[in-house]
Amino acid sequence: METWQIVLIVAVVLVLLALLALALMKRGRVAKARREAQHREQARDNLQEAQIRAARADKEQALAEEQAAAARREMAEVQERAALTEQEARERAARADEDRSAAEKLRSEAQRLAPGLTPDGQHPQHGTTDGGATRR
């Protein structure tokens, strides 16, 4: 084989190696661009999912706060009704005490005015033990 043929073969091999290197570099750039595009798409999906979840969390938080407020409102209403009922019971007990005191005063006055008079308005029978006939 002659020298020029060897040089030509070496040159062709070098050109082929250079073309192969260029093709591999281009392929690497394409693969890198594809990976970056996938990463951007994944990032976009993640951002969208984050927005959806944040909106859902805000909605749930608002519902929870509304539910807690309703519970506090109901508790306040129950406490108010209980306080009113207790106040009515105290007033009723006070009226009962007043009535009891008035009744005692009236009994005392009745005993002072007519000693020995019974609550049914009869005078007790002196000296009889059989009870006798009574009017009803």
C-alpha positions in Angstrom: 0.0 0.0 0.0 1.3 3.4 -0.8 1.8 6.3 1.5 -0.9 8.4 0.0 -3.4 5.6 0.5 -2.5 5.2 4.1 -2.8 9.0 4.6 -6.1 8.9 2.8 -7.4 6.1 5.0 -6.2 7.9 8.2 -7.8 11.1 7.0 -11.1 9.3 6.2 -10.9 7.6 9.7 -10.3 11.0 11.3 -13.1 12.6 9.4 -15.4 9.7 10.4 -14.3 10.0 14.0 -14.9 13.7 13.9 -18.4 13.2 12.4 -19.1 10.5 15.0 -18.0 12.9 17.8 -20.2 15.7 16.4 -23.2 13.3 16.1 -22.7 12.1 19.7 -22.4 15.7 20.9 -25.5 16.7 19.0 -27.3 13.6 20.4 -26.2 14.6 23.9 -27.4 18.2 23.4 -30.8 16.8 22.2 -31.0 14.4 25.1 -30.1 17.3 27.5 -32.7 19.6 25.9 -35.3 16.8 26.2 -34.4 16.2 29.9 -34.7 20.0 30.5 -38.0 20.1 28.7 -39.2 17.2 30.9 -38.0 18.9 34.0 -39.8 22.1 33.0 -43.0 20.1 32.3 -42.6 18.4 35.7 -42.0 21.7 37.4 -45.1 23.2 35.7 -47.2 20.2 36.8 -45.8 20.5 40.4 -46.6 24.2 40.4 -50.1 23.5 39.2 -50.6 20.8 41.8 -49.2 23.1 44.5 -51.8 25.8 43.5 -54.6 23.3 43.6 -53.6 21.9 47.0 -53.1 25.4 48.4 -56.6 26.4 47.2 -58.0 23.2 48.7 -56.2 23.9 52.0 -57.5 27.5 52.1 -61.0 26.2 51.5 -60.7 23.6 54.2 -59.2 26.1 56.6 -62.1 28.5 55.9 -64.6 25.7 56.5 -62.9 24.7 59.7 -62.9 28.3 61.0 -66.6 28.6 60.0 -67.4 25.3 61.8 -65.5 26.4 64.9 -67.3 29.8 64.9 -70.7 28.0 64.6 -69.7 25.8 67.5 -68.7 28.8 69.6 -71.9 30.6 68.7 -74.0 27.6 69.6 -72.1 27.2 72.9 -72.7 30.9 73.7 -76.4 30.5 72.9 -76.6 27.4 75.2 -74.8 29.3 77.9 -77.1 32.2 77.5 -80.2 30.0 77.8 -78.7 28.2 80.8 -78.1 31.6 82.5 -81.6 32.8 81.7 -83.0 29.5 83.1 -80.9 29.8 86.2 -82.0 33.4 86.7 -85.7 32.4 86.2 -85.2 29.6 88.8 -83.7 32.0 91.3 -86.5 34.5 90.8 -89.1 31.7 91.2 -87.3 30.5 94.4 -87.3 34.1 95.7 -91.0 34.4 94.9 -91.6 31.1 96.7 -89.7 32.4 99.8 -91.7 35.6 99.7 -94.9 33.6 99.5 -93.8 31.3 102.3 -92.9 34.4 104.5 -96.3 36.0 103.6 -98.1 32.8 104.5 -96.3 32.5 107.8 -97.1 36.2 108.6 -100.8 35.5 107.7 -100.8 32.4 109.9 -99.3 34.3 112.8 -101.9 37.1 112.3 -104.7 34.5 112.1 -103.5 32.9 115.4 -103.3 36.3 117.0 -106.8 37.2 115.9 -108.4 33.8 116.6 -106.2 31.5 118.7 -106.9 27.8 118.1 -108.5 28.2 114.7 -107.6 25.4 112.3 -106.6 25.9 108.7 -110.0 24.7 107.5 -111.7 27.5 109.4 -113.2 25.4 112.2 -112.7 25.8 115.9 -111.4 22.7 117.6 -114.1 20.8 119.7 -113.4 21.0 123.4 -113.9 17.8 125.4 -115.0 15.5 122.5 -112.6 12.8 121.4 -114.8 11.0 118.8 -114.5 13.7 116.3 -118.2 14.2 115.8 -119.9 15.2 112.6 -118.2 17.7 110.4 -119.4 19.7 107.5 -117.7 19.3 104.1 
